[in-house]
């Protein structure tokens, strides 16, 4: 994957103000790779997964084999671009083994030499930006710098790998209003610097955390953060000019099946029934692994139109991003069949005129229905509606509708809004 690397980092904060959050530069790659080869936690993680028997009996030997495997895999990797080219091979293999198809649309609307801020709906922790990068790479375009929450960087080797892959750090763990404000000012400054100075595109989720209930929507706070740096530099500058400078492109990604749908159902149910959900240790890492390895069916990625026009407020930007994300979201039989299941016991859904076409499932094949039913059969009965609503909500959301699961869904959404999610 191509990369327009910035100059080598300086040693002082004044010369490299974003050193703590930015991706690694080309001249840092060799040092990071050596560090990864020696990282005991990484080696133990790999050996437990690939060599469990040997790890139990001869852990030192298993680590040595893992260290040699890393050196072999990283042979020839000299910079960020060559590292991402290696990642592209893994992406191609993952797409071949875990998807029925992967389609992209809308790239023809975008200039090859213009940096964009890709503002995307968010369903999978790592794959949403990975699919964007792979689509750009496959079309010979420069890849993006990826925003990733520091809550996901629970291990030093995870941080190293992510920053090698052009990720920059979004602060979620800063304590206190003053610390959070300083952190988001730095983040806003880095994003603007990347777009306007480095001429490098950015990927950012439209909200903090995945839309686990299937209802995509842009958080106004995200837009305020994005424009913060420019507003601080020139408070007289029209808001519409600041938005135009960012070159925001709404991106919509749709999965026929979500490998993490059952875990999301458990979380939604816990939030509704108990008012909170406690993640187990390293649950986010487990979700990343499940998302990569699990069956996804068909996947479609659509790049929207760059935002242009007289946007007077952050809310105006939110409305346009949401309009494009929902309009471009691809609906699959899984969405229709989930709505059909929920509507079976809810007359208000069956009688809603706006849902008539979605509830017409005559065009869905027997094989598609069987695949859906087999997947649903593995869902515990107490989680069934929470599982179904994830797939039905994209249809309801597009029509401006919502569903109340015995007064529990609204409670889950309210609780989830207060609890940081990944």
NUDRENZA-670573 format. One line per field, with one value per residue (C-alpha): residue in three letters; x negated, y, z; chain; residue number from 0. Coordinates in steps of 0.2 Angstrom, whole numbers, plus 5000, padded with zeros to 4 digits. Example, Ala and Ser with C-alpha at 12.3 -4.5 7.8 and 13.67 -1.06 7.14 Angstrom:
# NUDRENZA-670573
rofi (ALA  SER)
X (4938  4932)
Y (4978  4995)
Z (5039  5036)
vodren (A  A)
kolba (0  1)
//
This chain:
# NUDRENZA-670573
rofi (UNK  UNK  UNK  UNK  UNK  UNK  UNK  UNK  UNK  UNK  UNK  UNK  UNK  UNK  UNK  UNK  UNK  UNK  UNK  UNK  UNK  UNK  UNK  UNK  UNK  UNK  UNK  UNK  UNK  UNK  UNK  UNK  UNK  UNK  UNK  UNK  UNK  UNK  UNK  UNK  UNK  UNK  UNK  UNK  UNK  UNK  UNK  UNK  UNK  UNK  UNK  UNK  UNK  UNK  UNK  UNK  UNK  UNK  UNK  UNK  UNK  UNK  UNK  UNK  UNK  UNK  UNK  UNK  UNK  UNK  UNK  UNK  UNK  UNK  UNK  UNK  UNK  UNK  UNK  UNK  UNK  UNK  UNK  UNK  UNK  UNK  UNK  UNK  UNK  UNK  UNK  UNK  UNK  UNK  UNK  UNK  UNK  UNK  UNK  UNK  UNK  UNK  UNK  UNK  UNK  UNK  UNK  UNK  UNK  UNK  UNK  UNK  UNK  UNK  UNK  UNK  UNK  UNK  UNK  UNK  UNK  UNK  UNK  UNK  UNK  UNK  UNK  UNK  UNK  UNK  UNK  UNK  UNK  UNK  UNK  UNK  UNK  UNK  UNK  UNK  UNK  UNK  UNK  UNK  UNK  UNK  UNK  UNK  UNK  UNK  UNK  UNK  UNK  UNK  UNK  UNK  UNK  UNK  UNK  UNK  UNK  UNK  UNK  UNK  UNK  UNK  UNK  UNK  UNK  UNK  UNK  UNK  UNK  UNK  UNK  UNK  UNK  UNK  UNK  UNK  UNK  UNK  UNK  UNK  UNK  UNK  UNK  UNK  UNK  UNK  UNK  UNK  UNK  UNK  UNK  UNK  UNK  UNK  UNK  UNK  UNK  UNK  UNK  UNK  UNK  UNK  UNK  UNK  UNK  UNK  UNK  UNK  UNK  UNK  UNK  UNK  UNK  UNK  UNK  UNK  UNK  UNK  UNK  UNK  UNK  UNK  UNK  UNK  UNK  UNK  UNK  UNK  UNK  UNK  UNK  UNK  UNK  UNK  UNK  UNK  UNK  UNK  UNK  UNK  UNK  UNK  UNK  UNK  UNK  UNK  UNK  UNK  UNK  UNK  UNK  UNK  UNK  UNK  UNK  UNK  UNK  UNK  UNK  UNK  UNK  UNK  UNK  UNK  UNK  UNK  UNK  UNK  UNK  UNK  UNK  UNK  UNK  UNK  UNK  UNK  UNK  UNK  UNK  UNK  UNK  UNK  UNK  UNK  UNK  UNK  UNK  UNK  UNK  UNK  UNK  UNK  UNK  UNK  UNK  UNK  UNK  UNK  UNK  UNK  UNK  UNK  UNK  UNK  UNK  UNK  UNK  UNK  UNK  UNK  UNK  UNK  UNK  UNK  UNK  UNK  UNK  UNK  UNK  UNK  UNK  UNK  UNK  UNK  UNK  UNK  UNK  UNK  UNK  UNK  UNK  UNK  UNK  UNK  UNK  UNK  UNK  UNK  UNK  UNK  UNK  UNK  UNK  UNK  UNK  UNK  UNK  UNK  UNK  UNK  UNK  UNK  UNK  UNK  UNK  UNK  UNK  UNK  UNK  UNK  UNK  UNK  UNK  UNK  UNK  UNK  UNK  UNK  UNK  UNK  UNK  UNK  UNK  UNK  UNK  UNK  UNK  UNK  UNK  UNK  UNK  UNK  UNK  UNK  UNK  UNK  UNK  UNK  UNK  UNK  UNK  UNK  UNK  UNK  UNK  UNK  UNK  UNK  UNK  UNK  UNK  UNK  UNK  UNK  UNK  UNK  UNK  UNK  UNK  UNK  UNK  UNK  UNK  UNK  UNK  UNK  UNK  UNK)
X (5000  4993  4989  4983  4972  4968  4951  4942  4948  4938  4933  4943  4961  4960  4954  4965  4980  4990  4976  4987  5002  4997  4993  4974  4963  4953  4937  4945  4951  4935  4933  4952  4950  4935  4945  4960  4948  4942  4960  4963  4982  4983  4973  4984  5000  4994  4988  5004  5014  5003  4993  5003  4995  4977  4981  4986  4971  4957  4962  4945  4944  4961  4956  4940  4951  4963  4948  4941  4959  4960  4943  4948  4965  4957  4942  4941  4952  4942  4955  4974  4979  4970  4978  4995  4992  4989  5006  5014  5010  5018  5034  5035  5035  5047  5059  5058  5061  5074  5085  5096  5091  5084  5090  5085  5094  5092  5073  5075  5082  5066  5050  5034  5024  5035  5034  5051  5058  5068  5082  5089  5102  5094  5099  5082  5068  5054  5062  5072  5056  5047  5060  5058  5039  5040  5052  5040  5025  5034  5038  5020  5024  5015  5021  5028  5022  5034  5041  5041  5046  5033  5045  5040  5022  5021  5004  4988  4986  5004  5000  4984  4993  5008  4996  4986  5002  5004  5016  5016  5022  5039  5039  5053  5044  5040  5046  5055  5062  5046  5036  5049  5050  5031  5032  5045  5037  5021  5032  5041  5024  5017  5031  5031  5012  5013  5026  5020  5001  4996  5010  5015  5032  5040  5053  5063  5079  5095  5097  5087  5089  5098  5117  5120  5139  5138  5143  5130  5129  5116  5111  5112  5097  5086  5090  5086  5069  5065  5068  5060  5042  5047  5059  5046  5034  5046  5062  5069  5068  5085  5090  5094  5076  5069  5080  5075  5057  5059  5066  5078  5083  5097  5093  5106  5101  5114  5111  5123  5119  5109  5097  5100  5119  5121  5109  5118  5135  5128  5122  5138  5148  5137  5138  5157  5160  5146  5142  5124  5112  5095  5082  5071  5052  5046  5064  5060  5046  5057  5070  5056  5051  5069  5073  5058  5061  5080  5091  5098  5107  5108  5099  5102  5092  5099  5090  5102  5101  5088  5098  5099  5111  5116  5115  5119  5119  5112  5129  5131  5115  5122  5138  5129  5117  5132  5142  5128  5123  5141  5145  5129  5131  5134  5149  5147  5160  5153  5160  5177  5179  5175  5188  5200  5197  5199  5215  5223  5228  5229  5244  5238  5223  5234  5246  5233  5234  5216  5211  5221  5208  5195  5208  5210  5198  5204  5188  5178  5172  5174  5155  5154  5168  5160  5143  5152  5162  5147  5138  5153  5155  5139  5145  5152  5170  5168  5156  5166  5175  5159  5150  5164  5165  5147  5152  5169  5163  5155  5172  5181  5167  5168  5187  5186  5194  5189  5194  5198  5193  5205  5198  5181  5172  5174  5166  5152  5149  5149  5138  5126  5125  5118  5106  5091  5091  5078)
Y (5000  5017  5030  5048  5047  5063  5068  5059  5064  5077  5074  5089  5092  5108  5100  5085  5090  5074  5062  5053  5050  5049  5034  5029  5036  5026  5028  5021  5005  4995  4999  4994  4978  4973  4977  4966  4952  4953  4956  4942  4945  4945  4929  4921  4926  4919  4903  4900  4902  4892  4880  4877  4859  4865  4881  4871  4859  4870  4888  4894  4884  4890  4908  4905  4898  4912  4925  4917  4917  4936  4939  4928  4937  4954  4951  4965  4976  4993  5006  5009  5006  4988  4984  4988  4978  4963  4967  4968  4950  4945  4955  4947  4930  4935  4941  4925  4914  4924  4933  4929  4945  4962  4976  4995  5010  5028  5030  5037  5052  5056  5064  5053  5068  5076  5071  5067  5064  5048  5048  5031  5021  5009  4990  4981  4987  4984  4979  4995  5005  4989  4987  5006  5004  4988  4996  5011  5000  4989  5005  5011  5025  5031  5023  5032  5036  5027  5034  5021  5023  5021  5009  4996  4998  4987  4979  4988  4976  4981  4999  4996  4985  4998  5013  5003  5002  5021  5022  5037  5037  5044  5048  5040  5037  5055  5060  5076  5090  5099  5084  5078  5096  5096  5079  5083  5099  5089  5076  5090  5098  5082  5078  5095  5094  5078  5084  5102  5100  5082  5080  5063  5056  5051  5037  5041  5033  5044  5040  5034  5015  5003  5005  4989  4990  4993  5011  5022  5040  5054  5061  5080  5080  5072  5087  5099  5090  5090  5109  5114  5117  5128  5138  5141  5147  5159  5162  5174  5161  5155  5138  5132  5136  5125  5111  5113  5112  5095  5087  5076  5060  5050  5031  5017  4999  4985  4967  4954  4945  4952  4939  4948  4949  4937  4946  4963  4955  4950  4967  4976  4964  4967  4986  4984  4972  4977  4995  4991  4979  4974  4968  4954  4956  4959  4957  4970  4960  4945  4955  4960  4942  4936  4950  4945  4926  4925  4923  4940  4935  4949  4966  4982  4998  5014  5031  5046  5064  5076  5088  5105  5119  5132  5122  5134  5122  5105  5099  5103  5093  5078  5078  5077  5064  5053  5056  5049  5035  5028  5031  5021  5007  4991  4980  4962  4947  4946  4963  4960  4943  4950  4963  4950  4940  4955  4960  4943  4948  4967  4973  4991  4985  4974  4989  5003  5008  5013  4995  4987  4984  4978  4966  4959  4944  4935  4938  4930  4913  4897  4896  4914  4910  4894  4902  4915  4903  4892  4907  4912  4894  4897  4912  4909  4913  4927  4935  4932  4949  4958  4949  4952  4971  4973  4968  4976  4993  4998  4997  5006  5019  5023  5026  5036  5023  5014  4998  4995  4978  4978  4995  4988  4994  5013  5009  5000  5015  5027  5017  5014  5033  5035  5020  5021  5008  5001)
Z (5000  4995  5008  5008  5023  5033  5037  5051  5068  5078  5096  5104  5107  5098  5082  5083  5093  5088  5092  5106  5095  5076  5066  5065  5052  5039  5048  5064  5056  5058  5077  5080  5071  5082  5097  5091  5088  5106  5114  5125  5126  5108  5106  5120  5111  5095  5102  5112  5096  5084  5095  5111  5114  5112  5122  5137  5137  5130  5131  5127  5111  5106  5108  5097  5083  5084  5084  5068  5060  5063  5056  5041  5038  5040  5028  5016  5026  5026  5028  5031  5013  5012  5029  5022  5007  5018  5027  5010  5007  5023  5019  5002  5011  5024  5011  5001  5016  5026  5014  4999  4990  4993  4983  4982  4975  4973  4972  4955  4963  4972  4965  4967  4973  4986  5004  5012  5029  5027  5041  5042  5050  5063  5065  5067  5077  5065  5048  5044  5041  5035  5021  5016  5015  5005  4993  4991  4989  4976  4966  4967  4979  4994  5010  5025  5043  5055  5071  5085  5103  5116  5125  5112  5115  5130  5126  5120  5105  5099  5100  5089  5076  5075  5073  5060  5050  5050  5065  5076  5094  5100  5118  5128  5145  5149  5166  5170  5159  5157  5152  5140  5132  5129  5122  5109  5105  5100  5091  5081  5077  5071  5059  5052  5050  5041  5029  5025  5028  5025  5012  5019  5021  5037  5042  5057  5064  5064  5083  5098  5098  5086  5083  5092  5090  5071  5072  5063  5068  5068  5085  5085  5097  5083  5071  5085  5088  5070  5068  5085  5079  5065  5076  5089  5075  5068  5077  5063  5050  5044  5049  5032  5026  5040  5035  5017  5021  5029  5013  5023  5013  5021  5020  5022  5025  5026  5032  5028  5044  5059  5067  5083  5083  5097  5109  5104  5108  5126  5129  5123  5134  5149  5147  5147  5161  5172  5167  5164  5155  5161  5148  5152  5151  5133  5126  5113  5107  5106  5096  5084  5081  5079  5067  5056  5057  5057  5042  5035  5019  5007  5011  5002  5005  4997  4996  4996  4990  4998  5009  5000  5004  5017  5033  5047  5062  5067  5067  5048  5045  5055  5045  5029  5034  5041  5026  5015  5026  5027  5009  5004  5017  5007  5014  5013  5015  5033  5037  5029  5037  5054  5052  5046  5062  5074  5064  5067  5085  5082  5072  5072  5061  5049  5047  5044  5026  5025  5029  5015  5003  5016  5022  5005  5006  4990  4981  4995  4990  5000  5002  5009  5021  5027  5030  5041  5050  5054  5061  5071  5078  5087  5097  5115  5116  5129  5116  5101  5099  5103  5090  5077  5081  5075  5058  5057  5063  5047  5038  5053  5054  5036  5037  5053  5063  5079  5089  5107  5114  5129  5134  5135  5119  5124  5141  5132  5121  5135  5146  5131  5128  5145  5144  5133  5120  5108)
vodren (A  A  A  A  A  A  A  A  A  A  A  A  A  A  A  A  A  A  A  A  A  A  A  A  A  A  A  A  A  A  A  A  A  A  A  A  A  A  A  A  A  A  A  A  A  A  A  A  A  A  A  A  A  A  A  A  A  A  A  A  A  A  A  A  A  A  A  A  A  A  A  A  A  A  A  A  A  A  A  A  A  A  A  A  A  A  A  A  A  A  A  A  A  A  A  A  A  A  A  A  A  A  A  A  A  A  A  A  A  A  A  A  A  A  A  A  A  A  A  A  A  A  A  A  A  A  A  A  A  A  A  A  A  A  A  A  A  A  A  A  A  A  A  A  A  A  A  A  A  A  A  A  A  A  A  A  A  A  A  A  A  A  A  A  A  A  A  A  A  A  A  A  A  A  A  A  A  A  A  A  A  A  A  A  A  A  A  A  A  A  A  A  A  A  A  A  A  A  A  A  A  A  A  A  A  A  A  A  A  A  A  A  A  A  A  A  A  A  A  A  A  A  A  A  A  A  A  A  A  A  A  A  A  A  A  A  A  A  A  A  A  A  A  A  A  A  A  A  A  A  A  A  A  A  A  A  A  A  A  A  A  A  A  A  A  A  A  A  A  A  A  A  A  A  A  A  A  A  A  A  A  A  A  A  A  A  A  A  A  A  A  A  A  A  A  A  A  A  A  A  A  A  A  A  A  A  A  A  A  A  A  A  A  A  A  A  A  A  A  A  A  A  A  A  A  A  A  A  A  A  A  A  A  A  A  A  A  A  A  A  A  A  A  A  A  A  A  A  A  A  A  A  A  A  A  A  A  A  A  A  A  A  A  A  A  A  A  A  A  A  A  A  A  A  A  A  A  A  A  A  A  A  A  A  A  A  A  A  A  A  A  A  A  A  A  A  A  A  A  A  A  A  A  A  A  A  A  A  A  A  A  A  A  A  A  A  A  A  A  A  A  A)
kolba (0  1  2  3  4  5  6  7  8  9  10  11  12  13  14  15  16  17  18  19  20  21  22  23  24  25  26  27  28  29  30  31  32  33  34  35  36  37  38  39  40  41  42  43  44  45  46  47  48  49  50  51  52  53  54  55  56  57  58  59  60  61  62  63  64  65  66  67  68  69  70  71  72  73  74  75  76  77  78  79  80  81  82  83  84  85  86  87  88  89  90  91  92  93  94  95  96  97  98  99  100  101  102  103  104  105  106  107  108  109  110  111  112  113  114  115  116  117  118  119  120  121  122  123  124  125  126  127  128  129  130  131  132  133  134  135  136  137  138  139  140  141  142  143  144  145  146  147  148  149  150  151  152  153  154  155  156  157  158  159  160  161  162  163  164  165  166  167  168  169  170  171  172  173  174  175  176  177  178  179  180  181  182  183  184  185  186  187  188  189  190  191  192  193  194  195  196  197  198  199  200  201  202  203  204  205  206  207  208  209  210  211  212  213  214  215  216  217  218  219  220  221  222  223  224  225  226  227  228  229  230  231  232  233  234  235  236  237  238  239  240  241  242  243  244  245  246  247  248  249  250  251  252  253  254  255  256  257  258  259  260  261  262  263  264  265  266  267  268  269  270  271  272  273  274  275  276  277  278  279  280  281  282  283  284  285  286  287  288  289  290  291  292  293  294  295  296  297  298  299  300  301  302  303  304  305  306  307  308  309  310  311  312  313  314  315  316  317  318  319  320  321  322  323  324  325  326  327  328  329  330  331  332  333  334  335  336  337  338  339  340  341  342  343  344  345  346  347  348  349  350  351  352  353  354  355  356  357  358  359  360  361  362  363  364  365  366  367  368  369  370  371  372  373  374  375  376  377  378  379  380  381  382  383  384  385  386  387  388  389  390  391  392  393  394  395  396  397  398  399  400  401  402  403  404  405  406  407  408  409  410  411  412  413  414  415  416  417  418  419  420  421)
//
